[in-house]
Amino acid sequence: MLNILTCNGWLRCVRGVKSFLKLETKNEFSYIIVLSLLLALLVVLDVNGTVRIVLGLPFVLFFPGYTLIAALFPARDDLDGIERVALSFGLSIAVVPLLGLALNYTPWGIRLYPILLTLMVFTVIMSLTAIFRRNKLPAEKRFMISLNIATLKWSELSRLDKILSVALVGAIIFAVGSLCYVVTTPKTGEKFTEFYILGPGGMAEDYPREMETGEEKQVIMGIVNHEYRRVVYTAELKARGEVLKQLGPYGLNHEEKAEKPVFFSIDEPGANLKVEFLLYKDGESEPYRSLHLWVEVQ
């Protein structure tokens, strides 16, 4: 005799005499869409952390392939559970790069928001297609996720079952532990410093190209520290091998940025005169980065 407990509109928990637990869901696409929308909300709000990673992995590596498989094979007997799971991962790995390749030839390009929106649209379309095709089948032939769990005593298991059970539990613990380690361990990427020059308006345009002798021109010098430590920067402005101006020092922490207006003038005329901007860090004698402008001085 079975006691049926209704947990929600899609999930049923069935308990039997021998502690038998059966989980079924007829519309898993609702969960997929809700989780995808939750991930999109986290991305839009720029919320980083474990939750975003946990939602992002299946969103990229499982949901696209699973919904495509569900749309192609709506019947229960088309594929077994293991085949569906394996093909879901495999097709996701194939579909996502193809969608990215298609985006590369659009005005939006391969960026976070276009990729997120494209994967969401693909997943929703495949989900709706799968629901439509399933509903055309008789109820008894439709595929549904069904998980049967029987709680047997340890003594009732065979030796092979015990070994497999221990191996499975160990694999799950290892996978969860590895994920937690990757998420919680600080990651040190490439160490470098951004060094750039902008025009007077703060854009990469309208650089001084022509100037009169003694005329003062302005640019904006930018420094961004990606060195994972505090760095003290200095800079030099040179022309014809002579130092026109000493700039700094600027002490910046990791990911800190400094943009400073720089005014300069040249006292002697010259054609195609090279004006150099040299960046030094932590008092080093050799420049760490260098930039230059070509100007006509009349």
Sine and cosine of phi, psi and omega as CSV:
sin_phi,cos_phi,sin_psi,cos_psi,sin_omega,cos_omega
0.00,0.00,0.72,-0.69,-0.08,-1.00
-0.92,-0.40,0.65,-0.76,0.11,-0.99
-0.97,-0.23,0.83,-0.56,-0.05,-1.00
-0.97,-0.23,0.81,-0.58,0.03,-1.00
-0.91,-0.41,0.83,-0.55,0.04,-1.00
-1.00,0.01,0.90,-0.44,-0.04,-1.00
-1.00,0.00,-0.63,0.78,0.09,-1.00
-0.32,-0.95,-0.21,-0.98,-0.10,-0.99
-0.92,0.40,-0.41,0.91,-0.09,-1.00
-0.88,-0.48,-0.39,0.92,-0.16,-0.99
-0.97,-0.26,0.78,-0.63,0.04,-1.00
-0.85,-0.53,0.71,-0.70,0.06,-1.00
-0.94,-0.34,0.86,-0.51,-0.06,-1.00
-0.90,-0.43,0.86,-0.52,-0.03,-1.00
-0.93,-0.37,0.73,-0.69,-0.01,-1.00
-0.91,-0.41,-0.15,-0.99,-0.09,-1.00
-0.91,0.42,-0.58,0.81,-0.07,-1.00
-0.98,-0.19,0.70,0.71,0.01,-1.00
0.79,0.61,0.71,0.70,-0.03,-1.00
-1.00,-0.01,0.79,-0.61,-0.04,-1.00
-0.87,-0.50,0.80,-0.60,0.00,-1.00
-0.82,-0.57,0.83,-0.56,0.02,-1.00
-0.93,-0.37,0.80,-0.60,0.02,-1.00
-0.73,-0.68,0.60,-0.80,0.14,-0.99
-0.66,-0.75,0.78,-0.62,-0.04,-1.00
-1.00,-0.03,-0.28,0.96,-0.05,-1.00
-0.66,-0.75,0.97,0.26,0.01,-1.00
-0.95,0.31,-0.27,0.96,-0.05,-1.00
-0.92,0.39,-0.46,0.89,0.06,-1.00
-0.88,0.48,-0.68,0.74,0.02,-1.00
-0.92,0.39,-0.66,0.76,0.00,-1.00
-0.88,0.48,-0.71,0.70,-0.02,-1.00
-0.92,0.39,-0.66,0.75,0.01,-1.00
-0.89,0.45,-0.70,0.71,0.02,-1.00
-0.90,0.43,-0.60,0.80,0.03,-1.00
-0.91,0.41,-0.66,0.75,0.04,-1.00
-0.91,0.42,-0.61,0.79,0.04,-1.00
-0.90,0.44,-0.67,0.74,0.06,-1.00
-0.88,0.47,-0.68,0.73,0.02,-1.00
-0.87,0.50,-0.63,0.77,0.03,-1.00
-0.89,0.45,-0.67,0.74,0.02,-1.00
-0.90,0.44,-0.62,0.78,0.00,-1.00
-0.93,0.37,-0.70,0.71,-0.01,-1.00
-0.89,0.45,-0.63,0.77,0.01,-1.00
-0.99,0.15,-0.01,1.00,0.01,-1.00
0.85,0.53,0.71,0.71,0.04,-1.00
-1.00,-0.09,0.90,-0.44,0.03,-1.00
-0.98,-0.20,0.26,-0.97,0.05,-1.00
0.70,-0.71,-0.15,-0.99,-0.10,-1.00
-0.89,0.46,-0.68,0.74,-0.06,-1.00
-0.87,0.49,-0.68,0.73,-0.01,-1.00
-0.90,0.43,-0.63,0.78,0.02,-1.00
-0.93,0.38,-0.70,0.72,-0.01,-1.00
-0.88,0.47,-0.63,0.78,0.03,-1.00
-0.97,0.23,-0.55,0.84,-0.07,-1.00
-0.94,0.33,-0.57,0.82,-0.03,-1.00
-0.88,0.47,-0.81,0.58,0.04,-1.00
-0.92,0.40,-0.51,0.86,0.01,-1.00
-0.87,0.49,-0.59,0.81,-0.02,-1.00
-1.00,-0.06,-0.66,0.75,-0.18,-0.98
-0.99,-0.13,-0.16,0.99,-0.09,-1.00
-0.72,-0.69,-0.76,0.65,-0.12,-0.99
-0.85,0.53,-0.72,0.70,-0.01,-1.00
-0.87,0.50,-0.72,0.69,0.00,-1.00
-0.93,0.37,-0.63,0.78,-0.03,-1.00
-0.91,0.42,-0.72,0.69,-0.01,-1.00
-0.92,0.40,-0.57,0.82,0.06,-1.00
-0.91,0.42,-0.71,0.71,0.05,-1.00
-0.88,0.48,-0.67,0.74,0.00,-1.00
-0.89,0.45,-0.58,0.81,0.03,-1.00
-0.95,0.30,-0.59,0.81,-0.01,-1.00
-0.98,0.21,-0.57,0.82,-0.08,-1.00
-0.79,-0.62,0.98,0.18,-0.07,-1.00
-0.98,0.19,-0.29,0.96,-0.09,-1.00
-1.00,0.10,0.46,-0.89,-0.03,-1.00
-0.90,0.44,-0.61,0.80,-0.10,-0.99
-1.00,0.03,-0.01,1.00,-0.01,-1.00
-0.91,0.41,-0.72,0.70,-0.02,-1.00
-0.60,-0.80,0.49,-0.87,0.12,-0.99
-1.00,0.05,0.07,-1.00,-0.11,-0.99
-0.88,0.47,-0.70,0.72,-0.03,-1.00
-0.90,0.43,-0.65,0.76,0.02,-1.00
-0.90,0.44,-0.64,0.77,0.01,-1.00
-0.89,0.45,-0.70,0.72,-0.01,-1.00
-0.90,0.43,-0.73,0.69,-0.02,-1.00
-0.89,0.46,-0.71,0.71,0.01,-1.00
-0.93,0.37,-0.50,0.86,0.03,-1.00
-0.89,0.46,-0.72,0.69,0.06,-1.00
-0.90,0.43,-0.72,0.70,-0.05,-1.00
-0.89,0.46,-0.71,0.70,0.00,-1.00
-0.94,0.35,-0.55,0.84,0.06,-1.00
-0.88,0.47,-0.69,0.72,0.01,-1.00
-0.90,0.44,-0.48,0.88,0.03,-1.00
-1.00,0.09,-0.64,0.77,-0.11,-0.99
-0.95,0.30,-0.70,0.72,-0.10,-1.00
-0.86,0.51,-0.74,0.68,0.05,-1.00
-0.88,0.47,-0.57,0.82,0.02,-1.00
-0.91,0.41,-0.65,0.76,0.07,-1.00
-0.91,0.42,-0.63,0.77,0.06,-1.00
-0.90,0.44,-0.63,0.78,0.03,-1.00
-0.90,0.45,-0.65,0.76,0.04,-1.00
-0.90,0.44,-0.64,0.76,0.02,-1.00
-0.89,0.45,-0.50,0.86,-0.04,-1.00
-0.88,0.47,-0.41,0.91,-0.01,-1.00
-0.98,-0.19,0.32,0.95,0.07,-1.00
-0.92,-0.39,0.26,-0.97,0.04,-1.00
-0.89,0.45,-0.35,0.94,-0.06,-1.00
-0.99,0.17,-0.53,0.85,0.03,-1.00
0.95,0.30,-0.07,-1.00,-0.03,-1.00
-1.00,-0.02,1.00,0.01,0.04,-1.00
-0.75,-0.66,0.17,-0.98,-0.15,-0.99
-0.85,0.52,-0.82,0.57,-0.09,-1.00
-0.91,0.42,-0.71,0.71,0.07,-1.00
-0.87,0.50,-0.64,0.77,0.03,-1.00
-0.91,0.41,-0.70,0.71,0.02,-1.00
-0.86,0.51,-0.74,0.67,-0.03,-1.00
-0.91,0.41,-0.65,0.76,-0.01,-1.00
-0.89,0.45,-0.71,0.70,0.02,-1.00
-0.90,0.43,-0.62,0.79,0.02,-1.00
-0.91,0.42,-0.71,0.70,0.01,-1.00
-0.89,0.47,-0.70,0.71,0.03,-1.00
-0.87,0.49,-0.72,0.69,-0.03,-1.00
-0.90,0.44,-0.68,0.74,0.00,-1.00
-0.91,0.40,-0.70,0.72,0.00,-1.00
-0.88,0.47,-0.71,0.71,0.02,-1.00
-0.91,0.42,-0.60,0.80,0.03,-1.00
-0.90,0.44,-0.72,0.69,0.01,-1.00
-0.90,0.43,-0.62,0.79,0.05,-1.00
-0.90,0.44,-0.67,0.74,0.01,-1.00
-0.90,0.44,-0.68,0.73,0.02,-1.00
-0.88,0.47,-0.69,0.72,0.01,-1.00
-0.88,0.48,-0.71,0.70,-0.04,-1.00
-0.94,0.33,-0.58,0.81,0.06,-1.00
-0.90,0.43,-0.66,0.75,-0.05,-1.00
-0.92,0.39,-0.31,0.95,0.05,-1.00
-0.99,0.17,-0.23,0.97,0.00,-1.00
-1.00,-0.04,0.41,-0.91,0.14,-0.99
-0.87,0.49,0.52,-0.85,-0.10,-1.00
-0.83,0.56,-0.62,0.78,-0.07,-1.00
-0.96,0.28,-0.23,0.97,-0.01,-1.00
-0.98,-0.20,-0.12,0.99,-0.03,-1.00
-0.96,0.27,0.60,-0.80,0.08,-1.00
-0.97,0.25,0.66,-0.75,0.14,-0.99
-0.60,-0.80,0.51,-0.86,0.05,-1.00
-0.96,0.27,0.82,-0.57,-0.01,-1.00
-0.69,-0.72,0.82,-0.57,-0.01,-1.00
-0.85,-0.52,0.88,-0.47,0.01,-1.00
-0.96,-0.27,0.80,-0.60,-0.01,-1.00
-0.80,-0.60,0.87,-0.49,0.06,-1.00
-0.93,-0.36,0.85,-0.53,-0.03,-1.00
-1.00,0.02,0.99,-0.10,0.02,-1.00
-1.00,-0.09,0.40,-0.92,0.07,-1.00
-0.94,0.33,0.53,-0.85,-0.01,-1.00
-0.86,0.51,-0.60,0.80,-0.03,-1.00
-0.93,0.37,-0.37,0.93,-0.02,-1.00
-0.99,0.11,-0.19,0.98,-0.01,-1.00
-0.99,0.16,0.56,-0.83,0.09,-1.00
-0.96,0.27,0.20,-0.98,-0.01,-1.00
-0.88,0.48,-0.66,0.75,0.01,-1.00
-0.90,0.43,-0.67,0.74,0.02,-1.00
-0.89,0.45,-0.62,0.79,0.03,-1.00
-0.90,0.44,-0.69,0.72,0.00,-1.00
-0.89,0.46,-0.71,0.71,0.00,-1.00
-0.91,0.42,-0.61,0.79,0.01,-1.00
-0.90,0.43,-0.71,0.70,0.02,-1.00
-0.89,0.45,-0.67,0.74,0.01,-1.00
-0.89,0.45,-0.64,0.76,0.00,-1.00
-0.91,0.41,-0.72,0.70,0.02,-1.00
-0.88,0.47,-0.67,0.74,0.03,-1.00
-0.89,0.46,-0.65,0.76,0.02,-1.00
-0.90,0.43,-0.65,0.76,0.02,-1.00
-0.90,0.43,-0.71,0.71,0.01,-1.00
-0.89,0.46,-0.67,0.75,0.01,-1.00
-0.90,0.44,-0.68,0.73,-0.01,-1.00
-0.90,0.43,-0.71,0.71,0.01,-1.00
-0.91,0.42,-0.68,0.73,0.03,-1.00
-0.89,0.46,-0.65,0.76,0.02,-1.00
-0.90,0.44,-0.67,0.74,0.02,-1.00
-0.89,0.45,-0.70,0.71,0.01,-1.00
-0.89,0.46,-0.63,0.77,0.00,-1.00
-0.90,0.43,-0.71,0.71,-0.02,-1.00
-0.90,0.44,-0.63,0.78,-0.06,-1.00
-0.95,0.30,-0.66,0.75,-0.14,-0.99
-1.00,0.01,-0.35,0.94,-0.03,-1.00
-0.98,0.20,0.81,-0.58,0.03,-1.00
-0.87,0.49,0.70,-0.71,-0.04,-1.00
-0.97,-0.26,0.80,-0.60,0.02,-1.00
-0.98,-0.20,0.92,-0.40,0.00,-1.00
-1.00,0.03,-0.34,-0.94,0.01,-1.00
-0.92,0.40,0.69,-0.73,0.00,-1.00
-0.99,-0.10,0.84,-0.54,0.00,-1.00
-0.31,-0.95,0.14,-0.99,0.04,-1.00
-0.80,-0.60,0.77,-0.64,0.12,-0.99
-0.98,0.17,0.70,-0.71,0.04,-1.00
-0.65,-0.76,0.85,-0.53,-0.10,-0.99
-0.51,-0.86,0.29,-0.96,0.04,-1.00
-0.81,-0.58,0.72,-0.70,0.06,-1.00
-0.89,-0.46,0.31,-0.95,0.08,-1.00
-0.95,0.31,0.05,-1.00,-0.05,-1.00
-0.85,0.52,-0.47,0.89,0.00,-1.00
-1.00,0.08,0.09,1.00,0.00,-1.00
0.99,0.15,0.26,0.97,0.02,-1.00
-0.87,-0.50,0.28,-0.96,0.02,-1.00
-0.99,0.14,0.86,0.51,-0.02,-1.00
-0.33,-0.94,0.15,-0.99,0.04,-1.00
0.85,0.52,0.62,0.79,0.08,-1.00
-0.94,0.34,0.53,-0.85,0.06,-1.00
-0.91,0.41,0.85,-0.53,0.01,-1.00
-0.92,-0.39,-0.52,0.85,0.02,-1.00
-0.76,-0.65,0.62,-0.78,0.00,-1.00
-0.43,-0.90,0.41,-0.91,0.06,-1.00
-1.00,0.05,0.38,-0.93,0.05,-1.00
-0.86,0.50,0.80,-0.60,0.00,-1.00
0.99,0.15,-0.07,1.00,0.01,-1.00
-0.97,0.25,0.67,-0.74,-0.03,-1.00
-1.00,-0.04,0.76,-0.65,0.05,-1.00
-0.86,-0.50,0.35,-0.94,-0.05,-1.00
-0.80,-0.61,0.63,-0.78,0.22,-0.97
-0.71,-0.70,0.15,-0.99,0.07,-1.00
-0.90,-0.45,0.83,-0.55,0.01,-1.00
-0.99,-0.15,0.78,-0.63,-0.03,-1.00
-0.89,-0.46,0.64,-0.77,0.04,-1.00
-0.72,-0.69,0.76,-0.65,0.07,-1.00
-0.79,-0.62,0.82,-0.58,-0.06,-1.00
-1.00,0.01,0.90,-0.44,0.14,-0.99
-0.87,-0.50,0.56,0.83,-0.11,-0.99
-1.00,-0.05,-0.01,1.00,-0.01,-1.00
0.88,0.47,0.42,0.91,0.07,-1.00
-0.27,-0.96,0.22,-0.98,0.05,-1.00
-0.97,0.25,0.71,-0.70,-0.01,-1.00
-0.74,-0.67,0.65,-0.76,0.08,-1.00
-0.97,-0.22,0.87,-0.49,-0.06,-1.00
-0.96,-0.29,0.55,-0.84,0.22,-0.98
-0.74,-0.67,0.31,-0.95,-0.02,-1.00
-0.60,-0.80,0.40,-0.91,0.06,-1.00
-0.78,-0.63,0.58,-0.81,0.11,-0.99
-0.93,-0.37,0.86,-0.51,-0.12,-0.99
-0.78,-0.62,0.49,-0.87,0.13,-0.99
-0.50,-0.86,0.70,-0.72,-0.06,-1.00
0.83,0.56,0.52,0.86,0.02,-1.00
0.98,0.19,-0.02,1.00,0.00,-1.00
-0.97,-0.24,0.60,-0.80,0.02,-1.00
-0.98,0.19,0.88,-0.47,0.03,-1.00
-1.00,0.07,-0.55,0.83,-0.08,-1.00
-0.35,-0.94,0.62,-0.79,0.13,-0.99
-0.98,-0.19,0.72,-0.69,-0.06,-1.00
-0.83,-0.55,0.61,-0.79,0.03,-1.00
0.98,-0.22,-0.19,-0.98,0.08,1.00
-0.98,0.20,0.42,-0.91,0.06,-1.00
-0.82,-0.57,0.93,-0.36,0.04,-1.00
-1.00,-0.01,0.89,-0.45,-0.06,-1.00
-0.83,-0.55,0.70,-0.72,0.15,-0.99
-0.99,0.13,0.13,-0.99,0.01,-1.00
-0.85,0.53,0.75,-0.67,-0.01,-1.00
0.94,0.34,0.14,0.99,0.05,-1.00
-1.00,0.04,0.56,-0.83,-0.08,-1.00
-0.83,-0.55,0.55,-0.83,0.10,-1.00
-0.72,-0.69,0.78,-0.62,0.11,-0.99
-0.83,-0.56,0.88,-0.48,-0.11,-0.99
-0.83,-0.55,0.70,-0.71,0.12,-0.99
-0.94,0.33,0.68,-0.73,0.00,-1.00
-0.82,-0.57,0.84,-0.54,0.04,-1.00
-0.96,-0.29,0.67,-0.74,0.01,-1.00
-0.51,-0.86,0.38,-0.92,0.07,-1.00
-0.58,-0.82,0.39,-0.92,-0.02,-1.00
-0.80,-0.60,0.73,-0.68,-0.16,-0.99
-1.00,-0.01,-0.23,0.97,-0.03,-1.00
-0.84,-0.55,0.62,-0.78,0.01,-1.00
-0.94,0.34,0.37,-0.93,0.02,-1.00
-0.03,-1.00,0.50,-0.87,0.03,-1.00
-0.98,-0.19,0.64,-0.77,0.00,-1.00
0.76,0.65,0.78,0.62,-0.01,-1.00
-0.99,0.15,0.76,-0.65,-0.03,-1.00
-1.00,-0.02,0.88,-0.47,0.07,-1.00
-0.97,-0.25,0.89,-0.45,-0.11,-0.99
-0.98,-0.22,0.60,-0.80,0.13,-0.99
-0.88,-0.47,0.91,-0.41,-0.06,-1.00
-0.94,-0.35,0.75,-0.66,-0.01,-1.00
-0.94,-0.34,0.75,-0.66,0.05,-1.00
-0.87,-0.49,0.49,-0.87,0.05,-1.00
-0.77,-0.63,0.65,-0.76,0.07,-1.00
0.80,0.59,0.62,0.78,0.10,-1.00
0.96,0.29,0.24,0.97,0.01,-1.00
-0.92,0.38,0.48,-0.88,-0.05,-1.00
-0.99,0.11,-0.43,0.90,0.01,-1.00
-0.99,-0.12,0.65,-0.76,0.00,-1.00
-0.90,0.43,0.65,-0.76,0.01,-1.00
-1.00,0.06,-0.61,0.80,0.06,-1.00
-0.65,-0.76,0.43,-0.90,0.04,-1.00
-0.58,-0.82,0.60,-0.80,0.07,-1.00
-0.70,-0.71,0.28,-0.96,0.02,-1.00
-0.44,-0.90,0.38,-0.92,0.12,-0.99
-0.83,-0.56,0.54,-0.84,0.11,-0.99
-0.97,-0.26,0.83,-0.56,-0.05,-1.00
-0.77,-0.64,0.44,-0.90,0.12,-0.99
-0.97,-0.25,0.87,-0.50,0.00,-1.00
-0.95,-0.31,0.87,-0.49,-0.05,-1.00
-0.96,-0.28,0.00,0.00,0.00,0.00
